[in-house]
Amino acid sequence: MTLRFSNDMADVVAIRRHLHENPELGLSEFNTSDFIAAKLEE
């Protein structure tokens, strides 16, 4: 379980970095929504 968590954590950090590098105003998070939806479909 720890190994899987380590692998997932790298993905979480990459997602967080992407979101912080591409900020959007509240109630206008269209690119953020598309990005998260694409990640959930992977």
N, C-alpha and C positions, 0 to 999 in steps of 0.2 A: 504493500500500500504506500509506503514512503517513497519508493521509486516513482510510482505513478504520480504522486503529488508533486515531486520535484519536476517532472516533465510538464505537468499542467501549470505549475507556477511560472515557468518560462513563458507559456502562452498568455497567462494572465498579465504578466508584466508587459509583454509586447502589445497587448490590447490596450492596457492603461496608457502606455506611451503614445500609441496612435491617437487615442481619444484626446489626450492632453495637447498633442501637437496640432490637432484640428478642432479647436473649440467652436461651439455654436451657441447662439443665444437661447435662453429658455423658451420653450414652446415653439422653437424653430429648429429642432434637432433632426432634420430630415436625413442628412448624411450619416449621423450617428445611428439612427434607427436602421438605415439600410446596412450599415457596417455590422451592427449587432445581429440583424436577421441573417446575414450571410454567414457569420461565424456560427450561429446556432444550426444552420443547415449543413455545416461541414461534418 
